[in-house]
Amino acid sequence: MSFQLTVAGKAAAIPYPTLIAVFFVNSSDTDVSIPVEFVDDKSVDKKTPSAIKLVTPSGETFIDQLDALDYLAQTFPQVLLEKSKSQEWVKLALEKFYTKNFKDLATDLEKLDAHLNFRSYIIGYQVTLADIALWGVLRANPIMASVLKSETYPNVSRWYNFLSQSDSRFDKSAELLTNSLNELKKAAKSAKGSGKKETHKASFEIDLPGAEVGKVVTRFPPEPSGYLHIGHAKAAILNEYFAHAYKGKLIIRFDDTNPTKEKVEFQDSIIEDLELLGVKGDRITYSSDYFQEMYDLAVKLIKDGKAYCDDTPTEKMREERMVGDASARRDRSVEENLQIFTEEMKNGTEEGLKNCLRAKIDYKALNKALRDPVIYRCNLTPHHRTGTEWKMYPIYDFCVPVVDSIEGITHSLRTNEYRDRNPQYEWIQKALGLRPVAIWDFGRVNFVRTLLSKRKLQWFVDKNYVSNWDDPRFPTVRGVRRRGMTVEGLRNFIMAQGPSKNIINLDWSVIWALNKKVIDPVAPRFTAIETENAVPVKLLNGPSEPHTESKPKHKKNPEVGTKSVVYANQVLIDQEDADLTEGEEVTFMDWGNVIVSKVVKEGDIVKSIEANLHLEGDFRKTSKKLTWLADTKDKIDVDLVDFDHLITKDKLEEDDNFEDFITPETEFHTKAFADLNVAHLRSGDIIQFERKGYYRVDVPYEEGKPAVLFSIPDGKTVSRYGAKK
C-alpha cells in the first residue's frame, strides 16, 4: 500500500493546509510522492463526510486536517518544520480562521497581525508548519480576499503576499486544486452528454463551428525556415487533437513560399520532431505543390480588378499604409497590371523586381491588414523544391487561405496573433469564389525570458551564444528534449493549456513541474558528491573491507531494476552537508544512522569527519538525511551542467532590442563523483541524483572522460547551483 490523498473540491472549507503540506512533501528532496486525487463533491465519499482522506502506506486513514497535518509533520520533519512549536498555530488556524463571520475573525486577526509585527514568518526564520496551516486557511476563506487587499491588517497582508511571492509552492498548490476541479467539471459535462446523439464535443469546452464527425480536416503549416519550437508544437498537437476528436484528418503542409530562408535541413527536422511528438499527418503536402494554381488565381484577381502591381518603394508603401493613403499605382489598368505580373514579375526582370502585387481591398480600412496588402513578390533565390522555375512567390497571407480551401481544410486553427488578418483571409476566399474555411483562434504560448522568433534564435546560433538549434537553452523541441523534457510531459502541458484564447506569459516551472510527474515514477536513483571540498568521513566501526550489495534503483518501483551499492569505512559527503557537531546523530540514506565523534575544520571548511555507525538508531528521529558515496576506485567523474535563461527580462516590449538583455553567463558546470552505476548509462537516459535533482545524460562516461549530465528543472524557481529555471 502507498500514500494517497483525496480532496473534496466542493467542501464548505477547502482543505488547503493539507494540500499545501502534501505539495511541500512532493516538491522536496525526499523519495516520497503522495498522489492527490480530487473529487468534484462536498465530501471525499459517501462513507467519509470529510474534505480530506489521507491513506498512509501502513493503512492508517486520516479524515481530520489536524490529525493529517500532525502525521505528515511527524513523518517528514525535514520538510514540515517545527511541528511542536506550530501545534498551537495549526489548531488556531483550523478552529478559528475558517469562519465566514468577520466579527468572529477580527479578534484573532488582530492577534496574528500583532504577532507578525517585525516578523517574516510565524516561527523563526523560514517556512514552518504554522505558516502552511495559516496561509492555507486564509486562502480558503472567501472573505479574506477583500480583507487582505484592503490591508486592514497590514502585517497579515504583508506576510501572506510575501509567502505567495517568495515560495511558489503556496500558490501552485492552490493552482493545482483549481485546475484539477476544472478538469473534473469538463469530464462531468462530457459524461452528461454521452447518452445523447453523438455530436462529439471532445473539444476542450469549445464547439468547432459547423464541425461534423468524420468530415473535419485540420492542418499544421510550418515554414521550413527553422527548427520546431514549443509554440509550433502546441499548434501541431491541437490540430491533431481536433482532427482525431472529430474522426477527421490532419494535413501537415510545409509553407515553403520564401526560398531565401528555407532549407531541406529544417524541413526534415520538423518531420522528425513531429514524429517524436506522436503527431502524424494523414498527408504531407507543400505550398509549392500549388504554385501554378495560386498564380492562376492571382491573375484572376487582376482581371477582376481586385489586385494591382505596385512599384512604390518599400518605406513609402509602409508609410502610406500606416496613414491610409492610396498608392499612386492603385488605378493602373487591368492590361498594365497583367503585363507587369505575367511578364515582368514572372520572369524576374529588372522592372519586375521593382514591383509587387497588392490586393485591392480598402486602403482606408480601420483594420490595417485590409489596407491593400502585398500578396506576391519577386525572389530570384532558387527554391529548394522547384529550383529556378519561379521568380515570384505568394505571400503567406495569400497562400494560406487559397491552399486551405483547395486542400479541403474545414477548420483553420491558428494562434490569435493572426486575428487582425482573419478578415483578409476571408476576403481572399470570397474574392476568388473559393470554399470558405472556418477559423478558430487560440492563444499563443509564451514563456518568460524566452524568445520564440526564428530570426532571433538564429542570431544566437550565428553569434555562437549557443551550440546549435538543439541547445538545451533553446525553446525548440530538440532543445527542451535535450534538457530532459519528455514527449509525454510536453504533450500533457499542451493538452492542459487547451485551445484557450487567452495569451499569458508562463513561467517555465509550469511545464517542468508536469514533466517531473512523468519522470519521477521511473527515473532510477543514484548518488553524486560534489568534488570541490568533498568531505571524507571515516566510519570507525565500518566494514573492514568494501563490499557491494544489490539495491533497488527506485524504492517505489521495483520494475526499474537494481543497482550495485558499495559500502566501505571511508565515504564522502558534500561540503554543504558537513556542518555537523560532535555527538550529533544523522542518517546516511539507504544505510542507517551515524553518530559524529570528531569534526576537523580549517576556517569555515570541514576537512574531515570521524563517526560511528549506529544502525539500530531510528531514522525518524534525525533531522538530517545525508547522501554519501564510498570513497573507492569504483566512483566515476561526472560533469553536472545547469543553465540560465538567455535573456534577463521576463517580457520584451515591441521597442526593446533583445540584444540589450542578454544574460552574461548562462551555463554552469559542477564537477562531482558519482557511483559506479552511472558509468553504464547511455545518452538520453534520465536519472535522479538523490537530493540533487533530475538529470539527463548528454555524454556517456568513457574511461578518462567524465560523463556529462544536464540538470532537468523540476518546477522549482531556483536550481541547486544558482541558475534560474
Sequence and secondary structure as in RCSB ss.txt:
>XXXX:A:sequence
MSFQLTVAGKAAAIPYPTLIAVFFVNSSDTDVSIPVEFVDDKSVDKKTPSAIKLVTPSGETFIDQLDALDYLAQT
FPQVLLEKSKSQEWVKLALEKFYTKNFKDLATDLEKLDAHLNFRSYIIGYQVTLADIALWGVLRANPIMASVLKS
ETYPNVSRWYNFLSQSDSRFDKSAELLTNSLNELKKAAKSAKGSGKKETHKASFEIDLPGAEVGKVVTRFPPEPS
GYLHIGHAKAAILNEYFAHAYKGKLIIRFDDTNPTKEKVEFQDSIIEDLELLGVKGDRITYSSDYFQEMYDLAVK
LIKDGKAYCDDTPTEKMREERMVGDASARRDRSVEENLQIFTEEMKNGTEEGLKNCLRAKIDYKALNKALRDPVI
YRCNLTPHHRTGTEWKMYPIYDFCVPVVDSIEGITHSLRTNEYRDRNPQYEWIQKALGLRPVAIWDFGRVNFVRT
LLSKRKLQWFVDKNYVSNWDDPRFPTVRGVRRRGMTVEGLRNFIMAQGPSKNIINLDWSVIWALNKKVIDPVAPR
FTAIETENAVPVKLLNGPSEPHTESKPKHKKNPEVGTKSVVYANQVLIDQEDADLTEGEEVTFMDWGNVIVSKVV
KEGDIVKSIEANLHLEGDFRKTSKKLTWLADTKDKIDVDLVDFDHLITKDKLEEDDNFEDFITPETEFHTKAFAD
LNVAHLRSGDIIQFERKGYYRVDVPYEEGKPAVLFSIPDGKTVSRYGAKK
>XXXX:A:secstr
   EEEEETT SS  HHHHHHHHHHHTSSSS    EEEESSSSS SS  SSEEEE TTS EE SHHHHHHHHHHH
 TTTS  HHHHHHHHHHHHHHTT   HHHHHHHHHHHHHHTTT SSSSTTS  HHHHHHHHHHHH TTHHHHHHH
TSSHHHHHHHHHHHHH THHHHHHHHHHHHHHHHHHHHHHHHGGGSS     STT   TT  TTT EEEE   SS
S  BHHHHHHHHHHHHHHHHTT EEEEEE    TTT  HHHHHHHHHHHHHTT   SEEEEGGGGHHHHHHHHHH
HHHTTSEEEE   HHHHHHHHHHT   TTTT  HHHHHHIIIIIIHHT HHHHH EEEE S TT SSGGGSS EE
EEE  S BTTTBTS SEEE HHHHHHHHHHHTT  EEEEEGGGGGGHHHHHHHHHHTT    EEEEE  EEETT 
   HHHHHHHHHTTSSSSTT TTS BHHHHHHHT  HHHHHHHHHHHTT    EEE HHHHHHHHHHHHTTT  E
E EEESTT EEEEETTS SS EEEEEESSTT GGG EEEEEE SEEEE GGG    TT EEEETTTEEEEEEEEE
EETTEEEEEEEEEETTS GGG S EE  EE STT EEEEEEEE  SBS SS  TT  GGGGB S  EEEEEEEE 
GGGGG  TT EEEETTTEEEEEEE  BTTB EEEEEE  S SB TTS B 
